[in-house]
Amino acid sequence: MLVRYLATLNRGRLILWCYFIWYTVVLVRYFDPNPRLWLTSLGLALIIGVALYISTTSAGGAKVKLDSWQTFRLFLMPFCVSSFSALVKGRGFTLIFSPDPNEIILAVALCALLCGLVFMVKRGFRTPSP
């Protein structure tokens, strides 16, 4: 099942997975157990997620139907952005880049590993030329 998922993974979703890897590296390194941080992030995710859902499904003339994963991502992304911002505040980050080059290298290496794995799986799923 995982191999099939990777074989059908499009570029856009691969980029989203790399974003998630970057977020996870920062989350693990700078985790803060303060419930206020997580509740604030959750509240913002709900408010912004609802606005994104409305703008995505009802903005045009035709009603758009989202699948459950698309809807989940509309709420997950603001949660990740909000918590990322809170976790790195005052820690010397430039934009999304850690002041520690090792953390940047780790995140880039994990993204490259995923991209390489997807490339290899997709290559293995191609039908050979006659």
Solvent accessible surface area in square Angstrom, and as a share of the most:
residue,aa,sasa,rsa
1,M,207,0.93
2,L,121,0.60
3,V,78,0.45
4,R,168,0.61
5,Y,79,0.30
6,L,11,0.05
7,A,16,0.12
8,T,100,0.58
9,L,5,0.03
10,N,86,0.44
11,R,194,0.71
12,G,41,0.39
13,R,84,0.31
14,L,27,0.14
15,I,79,0.40
16,L,52,0.26
17,W,105,0.37
18,C,21,0.13
19,Y,141,0.54
20,F,83,0.35
21,I,31,0.16
22,W,38,0.13
23,Y,18,0.07
24,T,49,0.29
25,V,14,0.08
26,V,7,0.04
27,L,43,0.22
28,V,112,0.64
29,R,134,0.49
30,Y,16,0.06
31,F,115,0.48
32,D,45,0.24
33,P,102,0.64
34,N,67,0.34
35,P,90,0.57
36,R,188,0.69
37,L,22,0.11
38,W,49,0.17
39,L,117,0.58
40,T,76,0.44
41,S,1,0.01
42,L,89,0.44
43,G,28,0.27
44,L,71,0.35
45,A,4,0.03
46,L,98,0.49
47,I,123,0.63
48,I,72,0.37
49,G,0,0.00
50,V,74,0.42
51,A,57,0.45
52,L,67,0.33
53,Y,83,0.31
54,I,98,0.50
55,S,60,0.39
56,T,53,0.31
57,T,3,0.02
58,S,59,0.38
59,A,81,0.63
60,G,55,0.53
61,G,95,0.91
62,A,77,0.60
63,K,156,0.66
64,V,70,0.40
65,K,186,0.79
66,L,24,0.12
67,D,71,0.37
68,S,89,0.57
69,W,164,0.57
70,Q,64,0.28
71,T,39,0.23
72,F,102,0.43
73,R,52,0.19
74,L,28,0.14
75,F,52,0.22
76,L,50,0.25
77,M,82,0.37
78,P,12,0.08
79,F,45,0.19
80,C,19,0.11
81,V,106,0.61
82,S,20,0.13
83,S,0,0.00
84,F,26,0.11
85,S,64,0.41
86,A,46,0.36
87,L,3,0.02
88,V,16,0.09
89,K,168,0.71
90,G,82,0.79
91,R,109,0.40
92,G,55,0.53
93,F,32,0.13
94,T,94,0.55
95,L,152,0.76
96,I,85,0.43
97,F,88,0.37
98,S,10,0.06
99,P,79,0.50
100,D,48,0.25
101,P,86,0.54
102,N,107,0.55
103,E,19,0.08
104,I,47,0.24
105,I,112,0.57
106,L,91,0.45
107,A,1,0.01
108,V,79,0.46
109,A,52,0.40
110,L,67,0.33
111,C,18,0.11
112,A,60,0.46
113,L,122,0.61
114,L,31,0.16
115,C,50,0.30
116,G,30,0.29
117,L,85,0.42
118,V,4,0.03
119,F,114,0.48
120,M,135,0.60
121,V,22,0.13
122,K,71,0.30
123,R,149,0.55
124,G,63,0.61
125,F,110,0.46
126,R,158,0.58
127,T,119,0.69
128,P,125,0.78
129,S,103,0.66
130,P,183,1.15
